[in-house]
Amino acid sequence: MAEILSGRWPFGDNAGAGSGRIAGENVEYLVESSKSFSEVVFDLTPVVQRLGFVVFHHEDLGESVRRHGGDYDEESAVFLIGNYPLLEALLSVAPVSCLALPTRLAVFTRDGATWIGCQRPTAQLGDLAGNAQVVRLAGEIEARLIQIIDEAR
């Protein structure tokens, strides 16, 4: 299982302790990358596709903020991704799961470090539907997301 490379956390000293290890109440899987922001963004789509997912949308949030007059000096991008067979299975079993779909991957910088992560589908969908099949499908999606993140970082 991946761990935060530097032992640092991008939101302060105590926030998110254990993230990247997927323990207990953590709703996110977040790791620091050894690559630049641009490298991670460039590498992410081929990894997503190789592992059976598609990129529905990619938005450079940092650039969008700057384009609209903001002075945000970090980088931030979000990718909305999904796997059609898994989406169909989830929506067939629990239509309410569309509240947490498609899955979102985030790449951002903080104090010179690049981070990549996602919200854990098991945390989002497990309580949402209260259904063993949904929990199983969410676990399958989560395992692939972790693989995507670990390979792209």
C-alpha positions as CSV (number, residue, x, y, z in Angstrom):
1,M,0.0,0.0,0.0
2,A,1.3,3.5,-0.8
3,E,2.3,5.9,1.8
4,I,2.9,9.6,1.6
5,L,6.4,9.9,0.3
6,S,7.8,12.6,2.5
7,G,5.7,12.0,5.6
8,R,4.2,15.5,5.1
9,W,0.6,16.3,4.7
10,P,-0.5,19.2,2.4
11,F,-3.0,20.7,4.9
12,G,-1.0,21.2,8.1
13,D,0.9,19.1,10.5
14,N,-1.9,17.1,12.1
15,A,-4.6,17.1,9.4
16,G,-5.1,13.8,7.5
17,A,-2.7,11.7,9.5
18,G,-2.7,8.2,8.0
19,S,-4.0,9.3,4.6
20,G,-2.5,7.3,1.8
21,R,-2.6,4.3,4.1
22,I,-6.4,4.0,3.8
23,A,-7.2,3.5,7.5
24,G,-10.4,3.8,9.4
25,E,-12.3,7.0,8.8
26,N,-10.2,8.4,6.0
27,V,-12.3,9.3,3.1
28,E,-9.5,10.1,0.7
29,Y,-6.4,8.3,-0.7
30,L,-3.7,10.9,-1.2
31,V,0.0,10.5,-1.9
32,E,2.8,12.9,-2.8
33,S,4.4,12.4,-6.2
34,S,8.0,12.5,-7.1
35,K,7.0,14.0,-10.4
36,S,6.1,17.6,-11.4
37,F,2.4,18.6,-11.7
38,S,2.7,18.6,-15.5
39,E,4.3,15.2,-15.6
40,V,1.6,13.7,-13.4
41,V,-1.2,15.3,-15.5
42,F,0.5,14.1,-18.7
43,D,1.0,10.5,-17.4
44,L,-2.4,10.1,-15.9
45,T,-4.7,9.6,-18.9
46,P,-2.7,6.7,-20.4
47,V,-2.7,4.9,-17.0
48,V,-6.4,5.5,-16.6
49,Q,-7.1,4.1,-20.1
50,R,-4.8,1.1,-19.7
51,L,-6.6,0.1,-16.5
52,G,-10.0,0.1,-18.2
53,F,-11.3,3.5,-17.3
54,V,-12.1,6.5,-19.5
55,V,-11.5,10.2,-18.8
56,F,-14.9,12.0,-19.1
57,H,-13.5,15.4,-18.4
58,H,-10.2,17.1,-17.3
59,E,-10.3,20.6,-15.9
60,D,-7.3,22.7,-14.9
61,L,-8.8,24.4,-12.0
62,G,-5.8,26.6,-11.2
63,E,-5.7,27.9,-14.8
64,S,-9.5,28.5,-14.7
65,V,-9.2,30.6,-11.5
66,R,-6.3,32.6,-13.0
67,R,-8.2,33.1,-16.2
68,H,-11.1,34.6,-14.2
69,G,-8.9,37.1,-12.4
70,G,-7.8,35.1,-9.4
71,D,-4.2,35.1,-8.2
72,Y,-4.0,31.4,-7.2
73,D,-0.3,30.5,-7.4
74,E,-0.5,26.7,-7.1
75,E,-1.6,24.1,-9.7
76,S,-4.8,22.1,-9.4
77,A,-6.5,19.8,-11.9
78,V,-9.4,17.4,-11.6
79,F,-10.1,14.4,-13.8
80,L,-13.6,12.8,-13.9
81,I,-13.2,9.1,-14.8
82,G,-15.2,6.0,-14.9
83,N,-15.5,2.4,-16.1
84,Y,-18.7,1.8,-18.1
85,P,-19.3,-1.8,-16.9
86,L,-18.8,-0.8,-13.3
87,L,-20.9,2.3,-13.7
88,E,-23.7,0.3,-15.2
89,A,-23.6,-2.3,-12.5
90,L,-23.6,0.4,-9.7
91,L,-26.4,2.3,-11.3
92,S,-28.5,-0.8,-11.9
93,V,-28.2,-1.9,-8.2
94,A,-28.4,1.5,-6.6
95,P,-29.4,4.5,-8.8
96,V,-28.6,6.8,-5.9
97,S,-24.9,6.0,-6.4
98,C,-24.9,8.6,-9.2
99,L,-24.5,11.1,-6.3
100,A,-20.8,9.9,-6.1
101,L,-20.1,9.2,-9.7
102,P,-18.1,9.6,-11.9
103,T,-15.0,9.2,-9.8
104,R,-12.8,12.2,-9.4
105,L,-9.0,12.2,-9.4
106,A,-7.2,15.3,-8.2
107,V,-3.7,16.5,-8.9
108,F,-2.4,19.6,-7.2
109,T,0.6,21.4,-5.8
110,R,1.2,22.7,-2.3
111,D,4.5,24.4,-1.2
112,G,6.4,22.9,-4.2
113,A,5.2,19.4,-3.8
114,T,2.8,17.6,-6.2
115,W,0.0,15.5,-4.8
116,I,-2.4,13.1,-6.4
117,G,-5.5,11.5,-4.9
118,C,-9.1,10.6,-4.8
119,Q,-12.0,10.2,-2.5
120,R,-12.4,6.6,-1.6
121,P,-15.5,5.0,-3.3
122,T,-15.9,2.6,-0.4
123,A,-16.3,5.6,2.0
124,Q,-18.6,7.5,-0.4
125,L,-20.8,4.6,-1.6
126,G,-20.7,2.2,1.3
127,D,-23.1,4.1,3.5
128,L,-24.9,5.7,0.6
129,A,-26.7,2.5,-0.6
130,G,-26.3,0.1,2.3
131,N,-26.0,-2.8,-0.1
132,A,-23.4,-5.5,-0.2
133,Q,-23.2,-5.5,-4.0
134,V,-22.6,-1.7,-4.0
135,V,-19.8,-2.2,-1.3
136,R,-18.2,-4.9,-3.5
137,L,-18.3,-2.8,-6.6
138,A,-17.0,0.3,-4.8
139,G,-14.1,-1.8,-3.5
140,E,-13.3,-2.9,-7.0
141,I,-13.3,0.7,-8.2
142,E,-11.2,1.8,-5.3
143,A,-8.6,-0.9,-5.9
144,R,-8.2,0.3,-9.5
145,L,-8.1,4.0,-8.5
146,I,-5.3,3.2,-6.0
147,Q,-3.5,1.4,-8.8
148,I,-4.0,4.4,-11.2
149,I,-2.7,6.8,-8.6
150,D,0.3,4.7,-7.6
151,E,1.3,4.2,-11.2
152,A,0.9,7.8,-12.2
153,R,2.6,9.3,-9.3
